[in-house]
Amino acid sequence: MNKAWLRGKVKYVDSHYCVMPNITLSVPDEVYQKMKKYKEVKWSEVVRRAILEYLRKLEEGGLVITTRELLDMLGSKYEEKLEKISLEDFEKAYEKMKEEEMKRPSVIQTG
């Protein structure tokens, strides 16, 4: 075979066949209806990337960030506002936030 003739004509050759396991994913009907509006989106790829990103974060030591990292991301104005909140108000808001977070379907509850 004349390899010079192939040069520039073949862009990519897959030398192996990759088989991935399938999983079944359940979503609320309202989410599914919204997804159907965007037929061009490869939803399996969206989910695959989200899973990989979640795994990456878990393997890097979890999904926890320090208070300092959070405040740095939010900026100094937010930090100043936080300093004005009483401890009691903060504790109430924190407990409410934890309750709401556990209601989210995307939160993995362990233990």
Buried (B, 14 or more C-beta within 10 A) or exposed (E): EEEEEEEEEEEEEEEEEEEEEEEEEEEEEEEEEEEEEEEEEEBEEEEEEEEEEEEEEEEEEEEEEEEEEEEEEEEEEEBEEEEEEEEEEEEEEEEEEEEEEEEEEEEEEEE
